[in-house]
Amino acid sequence: MSFRPIMVQTTIMTSMTKATPASKANKSMGNSSNKSLNWGFLSGKQVSSQKHSSFWKFSSYLSYGLLGLALSSCVTQPSYTHQTTKNSASEVRASSYASSVAKLTSTSWNDLPGWYDDDLTAAWPAWKRSCEGLMKRNPSGVDWRPACRAAERVNATSNQSIRDYFESHMKVMAIRHQTGSSAGSAHGLVTGYYEPYLNGSRQKGGAYQTPLHRYPDAWKKRKPSELPTRAELFSSGQLNGQEIVWVDDAVAAAFMQVQGSGRIRMTDGKIIRLGFAGTNDQPFKSFAQWLLDRGEITRATATMQGIQAWAKKNPNRVQEMLNANPRYVFFREMPASPDANIGPIGALGVPLTSERSIAIDTKALPLGAPVYIATTYPLTQKPLQRLMMAQDTGTAIVGAVRADFYWGTGDQAGEYAGRMKQQGRMWVFMPR
């Protein structure tokens, strides 16, 4: 997750340490947060600020929170290998792209399941945002400029025009794992994350008893060599006066920390957005795993919904559960957006698009690239086949065929994200 624009991707993993995410920390959503909320809580991932990057995604701890036990295995993450030549302007143009994590094989557009049925007009705004980010910063070194310039001439309301554009300016590459126990396999894990929506007040009172804090002023001047745990922070009063808002749900606030960003609906009707601002540098420990270890929940109920249900039945033990995770995430208030539909900032530095942005492992695939996925909707066999944009990252998002699907903002998005733990395949589009 470095400081990124606002979002964090969160994954819940049982033993992984959080990174900046899809979020903010400089990941907007992932700033140092656990991105895949569902996976993250169980597996220990943190998003979108450190992680999933958009906040500088805790992104990436940034969203895999609850289902992340399966993500606890170690995967080597070698660097990209780029073979390049220089053009007349002494700018790098990638003539080929390779990764020791992902095996990319050229294939036919006809091999993409559902390619000719996907509503590409819904994906087009996300691709234009990728181009905006890639023209400013291009971490992978792949030369996207010709393709992005050509995008200016495309009819954004025509599926056929968009489809012709991609097929003319890009080649499609099938993705397979190149390392680990899954080497050679084209199948991998697709989880989900989202941007929480909480109710809040500038003043403590009534239902609003849970604070969300800014990064401590004293730490900005001189950061202690050893920072306190979550429990120590609250018991010592060190955070008094650092409150940004007070919210009405302690568990929802914890999930927001895993995600790395979120929106707050204030008592006066205004909406504010908070992004990742840092942590207390403590290791992330899954409170979902804490519940599992004590037999309080089962693996079947180790979801956001299951944890919230447990909390309602055990209100006097909620703080005990939350303190099982020593890490604490701080936020910052983000500038108001004129468009409420604009998502948090991902690791690429551009707003995420609901159901068209994913977090990926940048050791395997280039950030910003179009990625086609073929998976299923959460807990069903209903096909979910569509063009996505790799605009975020997350510490729990590791491996070649591995994605964290951004579902958007609010309760419905949280329902999908909390239950998504599907098998899938992926293809990346590369410029010709």
C-alpha positions in Angstrom: 0.0 0.0 0.0 3.6 4.5 0.3 1.0 7.2 0.3 -1.3 6.8 -2.6 -4.4 8.7 -3.6 -7.3 7.3 -1.7 -8.4 3.8 -1.5 -7.3 0.6 -0.1 -7.9 -2.8 -1.0 -8.3 -5.1 1.9 -8.0 -8.7 2.2 -8.4 -10.6 5.4 -5.6 -12.9 5.9 -4.7 -14.8 9.1 -1.0 -14.3 9.2 0.0 -11.7 6.6 1.3 -8.3 7.5 -0.5 -5.4 5.9 0.9 -3.3 3.2 -0.1 -0.2 1.6 -3.0 -0.6 -0.7 -6.4 0.2 -3.8 -6.4 2.1 -2.1 -4.7 5.1 -0.2 -1.6 5.3 1.7 -1.3 6.1 -1.4 -3.6 3.9 -2.8 -6.8 5.6 -2.4 -8.6 2.6 -1.3 -5.8 0.8 -0.4 -3.6 2.9 1.7 -2.3 0.6 4.1 -5.5 -1.1 4.7 -6.7 -4.6 4.2 -8.3 -4.6 0.9 -10.3 -7.6 0.3 -12.4 -7.2 3.3 -13.7 -10.7 3.2 -10.4 -12.3 2.7 -8.5 -9.7 4.6 -10.1 -10.2 8.0 -9.4 -13.9 8.0 -6.1 -13.9 6.2 -4.5 -10.8 7.5 -4.4 -8.6 4.5 -4.7 -4.9 4.6 -5.7 -2.5 1.4 -6.1 0.2 -0.8 -3.9 2.6 1.4 -1.1 0.6 2.1 -2.5 -2.1 0.2 -5.2 -2.1 -2.4 -3.5 1.6 -2.7 -6.2 3.9 -3.5 -5.6 5.4 -0.2 -2.5 4.3 -0.6 -4.5 1.3 0.0 -3.9 -0.3 3.1 -4.6 -1.7 -0.5 -3.8 -3.3 0.0 -4.4 -4.9 3.3 -6.9 -3.0 1.9 -10.6 -6.1 1.4 -10.0 -9.6 1.7 -10.7 -9.6 5.2 -12.8 -12.4 6.1 -12.0 -15.2 3.9 -8.3 -14.9 3.6 -7.2 -18.1 5.3 -6.4 -19.5 1.9 -4.1 -16.6 1.2 -1.7 -17.3 3.9 0.7 -19.2 1.7 3.9 -17.5 0.6 4.4 -16.6 -3.0 7.7 -15.3 -4.4 7.2 -11.9 -6.1 10.1 -11.4 -8.5 10.4 -8.2 -10.4 9.2 -7.4 -13.9 11.4 -8.1 -16.8 11.2 -5.5 -19.6 13.0 -5.8 -22.9 12.9 -2.3 -24.3 14.3 -0.1 -27.1 14.4 3.7 -27.1 12.6 5.7 -29.7 13.8 8.9 -31.3 12.6 10.9 -28.3 14.7 8.8 -26.0 11.6 7.5 -24.4 11.2 3.9 -23.4 8.9 1.8 -25.6 8.2 -1.7 -24.3 8.6 -4.2 -27.2 7.9 -7.1 -25.0 6.8 -7.7 -21.4 7.4 -10.6 -19.1 7.2 -11.5 -15.5 8.6 -14.4 -13.6 5.3 -14.6 -11.7 2.9 -14.8 -14.6 3.2 -16.7 -17.9 1.6 -14.7 -20.6 0.6 -16.5 -23.8 -0.9 -14.8 -26.9 -4.4 -16.1 -27.7 -7.4 -15.3 -29.8 -10.2 -12.8 -28.9 -12.6 -15.6 -29.6 -11.1 -17.4 -26.6 -12.6 -14.8 -24.2 -15.8 -16.2 -22.8 -18.5 -13.6 -23.2 -16.3 -11.1 -24.9 -18.9 -10.4 -27.6 -21.7 -10.0 -25.0 -20.0 -7.7 -22.5 -21.3 -4.1 -22.3 -18.0 -2.4 -23.1 -19.6 1.0 -22.9 -19.7 0.4 -19.1 -15.9 -0.4 -19.1 -14.9 2.5 -21.3 -14.9 5.3 -18.7 -12.6 3.1 -16.5 -10.2 2.6 -19.4 -10.1 6.3 -20.1 -9.2 6.8 -16.4 -6.4 4.2 -16.8 -5.1 6.3 -19.7 -5.2 9.4 -17.6 -3.1 7.7 -14.9 -0.7 6.0 -17.4 0.1 9.2 -19.2 1.2 10.7 -15.9 3.0 7.7 -14.3 3.7 4.3 -15.8 5.2 2.0 -13.2 5.4 -1.0 -15.5 7.3 0.7 -18.4 4.9 -0.6 -21.0 4.2 2.0 -23.7 0.5 2.7 -23.6 0.7 6.1 -25.2 -0.3 5.2 -28.8 -3.3 3.1 -27.6 -4.4 5.9 -25.2 -4.1 8.5 -27.9 -6.2 6.4 -30.3 -8.8 6.0 -27.6 -9.7 9.7 -28.1 -11.2 8.9 -31.5 -13.5 6.1 -30.3 -17.3 6.4 -30.1 -17.8 5.8 -26.4 -21.5 4.9 -26.9 -20.8 2.1 -29.4 -19.9 -1.4 -28.2 -18.7 -2.3 -31.6 -16.4 0.7 -31.9 -14.9 0.0 -28.5 -14.5 -3.7 -29.3 -12.9 -2.8 -32.7 -10.5 -0.4 -30.8 -9.3 -3.0 -28.4 -8.9 -5.7 -31.1 -7.0 -3.3 -33.4 -4.7 -1.7 -30.8 -4.1 -4.5 -28.4 -3.3 -8.2 -28.2 -4.9 -10.5 -25.7 -2.7 -12.7 -23.5 -3.8 -15.6 -21.4 -2.5 -15.6 -17.9 -1.1 -18.6 -16.1 0.8 -19.1 -12.8 4.5 -19.5 -13.4 5.6 -20.3 -9.9 4.5 -22.2 -6.8 2.2 -25.1 -6.4 -0.2 -23.7 -9.1 2.5 -23.3 -11.7 1.0 -23.9 -15.2 -2.6 -23.4 -14.0 -4.9 -20.8 -15.6 -7.2 -20.7 -12.6 -6.9 -18.5 -9.5 -8.8 -16.7 -6.8 -11.1 -13.7 -7.2 -12.2 -11.9 -4.1 -14.0 -8.6 -3.6 -13.7 -5.3 -1.8 -15.8 -2.2 -1.5 -16.0 1.3 0.0 -18.0 1.3 3.2 -20.7 3.8 4.0 -21.1 4.7 7.7 -23.3 7.1 9.7 -21.4 9.7 11.6 -21.3 12.9 13.6 -18.7 15.6 14.4 -19.7 15.3 18.0 -19.8 12.3 20.3 -23.2 11.5 21.7 -26.1 9.1 21.4 -25.4 6.3 19.0 -22.2 8.0 17.9 -19.6 6.5 20.2 -16.9 5.1 18.0 -14.2 7.6 16.8 -12.2 7.6 13.6 -8.9 9.3 14.1 -6.5 11.4 12.1 -2.8 10.6 12.3 -1.6 11.9 15.7 -0.2 15.4 15.6 2.6 14.5 18.0 3.8 11.6 15.8 4.1 14.0 12.8 6.7 16.0 14.8 8.5 13.0 16.4 7.4 9.5 15.8 8.1 7.2 18.8 10.5 4.3 18.2 7.9 1.9 19.5 4.2 2.6 18.8 1.4 1.4 21.0 -1.1 -1.2 20.0 -4.8 -0.5 19.3 -5.7 -1.4 22.9 -2.9 0.8 24.3 -3.9 3.7 22.2 -7.5 3.6 23.5 -6.6 2.9 27.1 -4.0 5.6 27.3 -6.0 8.5 25.9 -3.2 9.3 23.4 -5.8 9.9 20.7 -8.0 12.3 22.6 -8.5 15.4 20.4 -7.6 13.5 17.2 -11.1 12.5 16.3 -12.3 13.3 12.8 -15.8 11.9 13.3 -17.8 9.6 15.6 -19.7 6.7 14.0 -22.5 4.5 15.2 -21.0 1.0 14.5 -17.7 -0.2 16.0 -17.5 -3.3 13.8 -18.3 -1.3 10.6 -15.5 1.1 11.6 -13.1 -1.8 11.9 -14.2 -3.1 8.4 -13.5 0.4 7.1 -10.0 0.2 8.5 -9.5 -3.0 6.6 -10.8 -1.4 3.4 -8.6 1.7 3.9 -11.3 4.2 3.0 -14.9 5.0 3.2 -17.7 7.5 3.2 -19.5 9.0 6.2 -23.1 10.2 6.1 -23.2 13.0 8.6 -26.2 14.0 10.8 -26.7 17.2 8.7 -27.0 15.1 5.5 -23.6 15.9 4.1 -21.3 13.1 2.9 -17.6 13.2 3.6 -15.0 10.7 2.4 -12.1 9.5 4.5 -8.9 8.1 3.0 -5.9 6.3 4.5 -3.4 8.4 6.5 -1.2 5.9 8.2 -1.0 3.2 10.9 0.6 2.5 14.3 3.1 0.2 12.5 1.8 -2.8 14.4 1.4 -6.2 12.6 -2.1 -7.0 11.3 -3.9 -9.9 13.1 -7.2 -11.1 11.9 -10.0 -10.7 14.5 -12.0 -13.1 12.3 -9.3 -15.7 13.0 -9.5 -14.8 16.7 -13.2 -15.7 16.6 -12.6 -18.9 14.7 -9.9 -20.0 17.2 -12.3 -19.6 20.0 -15.2 -21.4 18.3 -17.3 -18.2 18.3 -17.9 -18.5 14.5 -17.4 -21.2 11.9 -15.6 -21.0 8.6 -19.0 -20.8 6.9 -19.9 -17.7 9.0 -16.4 -16.1 8.8 -17.7 -13.3 6.6 -18.4 -9.6 7.3 -22.0 -10.5 7.8 -21.2 -13.3 10.2 -18.9 -11.2 12.3 -21.5 -8.4 12.5 -24.1 -10.9 13.6 -21.8 -12.2 16.3 -21.1 -8.6 17.5 -24.8 -7.9 17.9 -25.2 -11.0 20.1 -22.1 -10.2 22.1 -21.9 -6.4 22.5 -19.8 -6.6 25.6 -17.1 -8.5 23.8 -16.7 -6.4 20.7 -13.8 -4.3 22.0 -12.0 -7.5 23.1 -12.4 -8.9 19.6 -11.2 -5.7 17.9 -8.2 -5.5 20.2 -7.1 -8.9 19.0 -5.7 -6.9 16.0 -3.0 -4.6 17.4 -2.9 -2.5 14.2 -4.8 0.7 14.1 -5.5 2.7 10.9 -5.7 6.5 10.8 -7.6 8.5 8.2 -7.7 11.9 6.6 -10.6 13.8 5.2 -10.5 13.9 1.5 -11.6 16.8 -0.7 -15.3 16.7 -1.6 -16.1 15.2 -5.0 -18.6 16.9 -7.3 -19.8 13.5 -8.4 -21.0 11.1 -5.6 -20.5 8.2 -8.0 -16.7 8.7 -8.3 -14.9 5.9 -6.5 -11.9 6.1 -4.2 -8.5 6.6 -5.7 -6.6 3.4 -6.5 -2.9 2.6 -6.7 -2.8 4.0 -10.2 -3.8 7.4 -8.9 -7.2 7.5 -10.5 -10.8 6.9 -9.2 -11.9 3.3 -9.1 -15.0 2.4 -11.1 -17.7 0.1 -9.6 -17.6 -3.4 -11.0 -15.0 -2.4 -13.6 -11.8 -1.9 -11.4 -9.7 -4.7 -9.9 -6.7 -4.9 -7.7 -3.9 -7.1 -9.0 -0.3 -8.2 -8.1 2.0 -5.7 -9.9 4.7 -8.3 -9.8 2.6 -10.3 -12.3 0.7 -7.7 -14.4 1.2 -4.1 -15.4 -0.8 -1.6 -13.3 -3.4 0.2 -15.4 -3.8 -2.6 -18.0 -7.2 -3.8 -19.2 -7.8 -7.3 -17.8 -10.6 -9.6 -18.8 -11.9 -11.9 -16.1 -14.2 -15.0 -16.3 -15.5 -16.0 -12.8 -18.8 -16.3 -11.1 -21.0 -14.1 -8.9 -20.5 -14.7 -5.1 -21.8 -18.0 -3.8 -23.3 -18.9 -7.2 -22.4 -20.5 -10.5 -23.8 -17.5 -12.5 -21.1 -16.4 -14.9 -19.4 -13.0 -14.3 -17.4 -12.3 -17.5 -16.3 -8.8 -18.2 -13.6 -6.3 -19.0 -11.9 -4.8 -15.9 -9.1 -2.3 -15.4 -6.1 -3.2 -13.1 -6.1 0.1 -11.2 -5.4 -1.0 -7.6 -3.1 -3.3 -5.6 -3.2 -5.0 -2.2 -0.8 -6.9 0.0 -3.0 -9.9 0.0 -3.3 -9.9 -3.8 -0.5 -12.1 -4.6 0.0 -14.3 -7.7 -0.6 -14.2 -11.5 -4.3 -15.3 -11.7 -5.4 -13.3 -8.6 -7.8 -10.3 -8.5 -9.7 -8.3 -6.0 -13.0 -7.1 -7.6 -14.1 -3.6 -6.6 -17.9 -3.7 -6.1 -18.5 -0.1 -5.3 -19.9 1.8 -2.3 -22.4 0.9 0.3 -24.3 -2.0 1.8 -25.1 -3.9 -1.4 -21.5 -3.6 -2.6 -20.4 -4.8 0.9 -22.8 -7.8 0.6 -21.1 -8.9 -2.7 -17.6 -8.2 -1.5 -18.1 -10.0 1.8 -19.1 -13.2 0.1 -16.9 -13.2 -3.0 -14.3 -16.0 -3.0 -14.6 -17.4 -6.5 -12.4 -19.3 -8.9 -11.6 -17.5 -12.1 -9.5 -17.0 -15.2 -7.8 -13.8 -16.4 -6.5 -12.4 -19.7 -4.5 -9.2 -20.0 -4.6 -6.8 -23.0 -1.2 -5.5 -24.0 -0.5 -2.8 -26.6 0.5 -4.0 -30.1 
